[in-house]
Every structure is written in C-alpha cells, then in structure tokens.
C-alpha cells in the first residue's frame, strides 16, 4: 500500500525535509506520560511545561537532536532506605518525550520548580531577504551575452 504525500505537487520543490519531520512527529509516542502543556508567551516565545513530580534535576536530561527536543527522565533507585508502599499512585517510571522544533527555534532556558519542568523556546525575528537574479541574454552566435564566444566557435 503506497502512502499519499502531502508534498506530491510539482509546484512544491525541496520540501522533502519537511515531509521527513512530519513523519517523525507522527511516529512519536502517543503515551500520555508525563503530561505537558505548551503555552504561547509572546509573538515569538513558547513554553513547554512537563509535570515531573518526584524527579530531581539529576534525574532529567534535555537534549536537542536534529531539530528534535528530547526530554528524558529516569529516577535513580534509592537503595539506602528501601520503602514499602501500601499504595503507589505516583508514577515513577522512566520516560522520553520528544518535540519536533521548526527551523530556527532556540531553547532559551529550562528550570524545575515544584515538580514542573519549564522549557522556554524563542524564535528569532526572521530577516527579510530579497535577492535579485541577473538575467543573461544569448546572442545569435551562441554566446551568452557577455561578449565571450563558446570554445570551438572561434573562426
């Protein structure tokens, strides 16, 4: 069974990377742990907040891998004082949560406070670019309009 591509139009050239990013985002785990929020904090600022109750700063790792923000959590076993739980309702399992970031988005800061991990993202203001493309003309002798004559055409 073939997959229908959104970018299959001949008018959309060079969007293969975007298609790969969309495929990667679709494959990310749909596991709901840990729960998270994404907030708009201005025109070019975002904040991702993950609920990581019971995790310390040493139990968490944040990496940026090819425009993919990856947050990993793994609690270390406290072997010094083993605990006997009568009920265990607070999840303590390891996790990995990934977010695909658009080109140019930067991770500004991350902080852990009251069981919430906040990751601030910033998109720099895009620079407007206008590039003029020179148009070459070709003369009747097969030249390119610059006065040069192609090799082998000299008399």
C-alpha distance (Angstrom), angle and dihedral (degrees) to the residues before:
residue distance angle dihedral
X1 . . .
X2 3.79 . .
X3 3.76 123.1 .
X4 3.80 120.1 -123.7
X5 3.78 111.4 -127.5
X6 3.78 121.5 -143.7
X7 3.81 89.0 -150.8
X8 3.83 95.4 51.8
X9 3.80 94.0 114.8
X10 3.82 117.9 110.7
X11 3.81 86.8 -134.9
X12 3.82 92.3 64.7
X13 3.79 106.5 71.9
X14 3.79 125.5 177.0
X15 3.81 98.0 13.8
X16 3.81 95.5 121.6
X17 3.81 91.6 108.7
X18 3.81 91.6 53.9
X19 3.78 89.4 50.3
X20 3.82 90.3 52.3
X21 3.83 90.3 49.6
X22 3.81 90.7 51.3
X23 3.81 90.3 49.5
X24 3.81 90.3 50.3
X25 3.80 91.4 49.2
X26 3.80 91.2 49.9
X27 3.81 91.1 52.5
X28 3.80 95.5 52.2
X29 3.75 115.1 113.8
X30 3.77 117.5 -83.9
X31 3.81 89.4 -152.3
X32 3.78 109.7 133.2
X33 3.80 95.2 -142.4
X34 2.91 121.5 137.0
X35 3.78 100.6 20.0
X36 3.80 115.7 -132.6
X37 3.80 144.3 -173.6
X38 3.80 129.6 -148.4
X39 3.81 115.6 -153.5
X40 3.79 131.4 -169.7
X41 3.82 104.8 -133.8
X42 3.78 100.9 179.6
X43 3.78 137.5 -32.6
X44 3.80 94.0 -57.7
X45 3.81 104.6 16.7
X46 3.79 132.9 90.1
X47 3.79 134.2 178.7
X48 3.78 125.9 -155.2
X49 3.81 113.3 -160.1
X50 3.79 120.9 -167.8
X51 3.82 123.6 -169.5
X52 3.81 102.5 -130.9
X53 3.81 102.9 164.0
X54 3.78 111.9 -179.4
X55 3.81 95.4 18.5
X56 3.78 119.9 115.5
X57 3.78 126.8 -153.0
X58 3.82 89.2 -98.9
X59 3.84 90.6 55.3
X60 3.82 93.7 57.4
X61 3.81 132.4 72.9
X62 3.81 127.0 -173.3
X63 3.80 119.2 -166.3
X64 3.78 136.6 170.4
X65 3.81 111.5 -139.8
X66 3.82 117.1 178.5
X67 3.82 95.8 -34.2
X68 3.79 90.7 -41.8
X69 3.80 118.0 116.7
X70 3.81 108.4 -147.6
X71 3.81 122.8 -168.8
X72 3.79 116.4 -169.7
X73 3.78 127.7 -174.0
X74 3.76 129.1 -170.5
X75 3.78 122.6 164.2
X76 3.75 116.4 -142.7
X77 3.79 115.7 -125.6
X78 3.78 112.6 -108.8
X79 3.80 97.8 -138.1
X80 3.81 94.9 166.3
X81 3.76 93.7 73.8
X82 3.82 113.2 21.0
X83 3.79 112.1 -154.6
X84 3.76 129.0 -145.6
X85 3.80 110.5 -144.0
X86 3.80 118.9 -153.9
X87 3.82 88.0 -173.3
X88 3.80 126.6 6.8
X89 3.80 111.9 -164.1
X90 3.80 99.5 147.1
X91 3.78 109.6 88.2
X92 3.78 113.7 -126.0
X93 3.78 100.1 172.6
X94 3.77 124.5 126.4
X95 3.79 118.1 -100.5
X96 3.76 144.6 -174.4
X97 3.79 120.9 -156.4
X98 3.83 120.5 -176.1
X99 3.79 132.6 -165.5
X100 3.81 123.7 -172.8
X101 3.81 109.1 -136.8
X102 3.79 125.4 -152.5
X103 3.77 118.4 -114.5
X104 3.82 110.8 -78.3
X105 3.82 98.6 20.4
X106 3.79 110.6 132.4
X107 3.79 130.5 -158.7
X108 3.81 104.7 -124.2
X109 3.81 103.6 179.2
X110 3.78 145.6 -20.6
X111 3.80 127.8 -154.3
X112 3.79 137.0 174.0
X113 3.80 118.3 -144.3
X114 3.81 130.7 159.2
X115 3.82 93.1 -12.8
X116 3.81 94.0 -50.8
X117 3.79 121.7 113.6
X118 3.81 110.4 -153.5
X119 3.81 119.8 -164.2
X120 3.80 116.0 -172.6
X121 3.79 119.7 -153.3
X122 3.80 129.3 -168.6
X123 3.79 131.9 -165.3
X124 3.81 111.3 -154.6
X125 3.78 117.3 -131.3
X126 3.80 107.8 -89.5
X127 3.79 115.6 -116.2
X128 3.77 113.3 -127.0
X129 3.77 110.0 -123.7
X130 3.76 127.7 -167.4
X131 3.76 117.2 178.5
X132 3.78 121.9 -171.6
X133 3.80 114.7 -143.7
X134 3.81 116.2 -147.8
X135 3.78 116.0 -130.4
X136 3.77 115.8 -141.5
X137 3.78 121.8 -152.3
X138 3.78 125.9 -149.0
X139 3.78 121.5 -142.5
X140 3.81 124.3 -142.2
X141 3.82 93.2 -98.0
X142 3.80 90.6 65.0
X143 3.79 95.2 -100.2
X144 3.74 122.7 138.7
X145 3.78 96.5 -120.5
X146 3.78 94.3 -99.8
X147 3.78 94.3 98.7
X148 3.78 93.6 -104.2
X149 3.75 120.6 122.5
X150 3.79 121.4 -141.5
X151 3.81 116.0 -103.9
X152 3.78 111.6 -91.4
X153 3.81 92.9 25.4
X154 3.82 95.6 90.0
X155 3.80 117.0 111.9
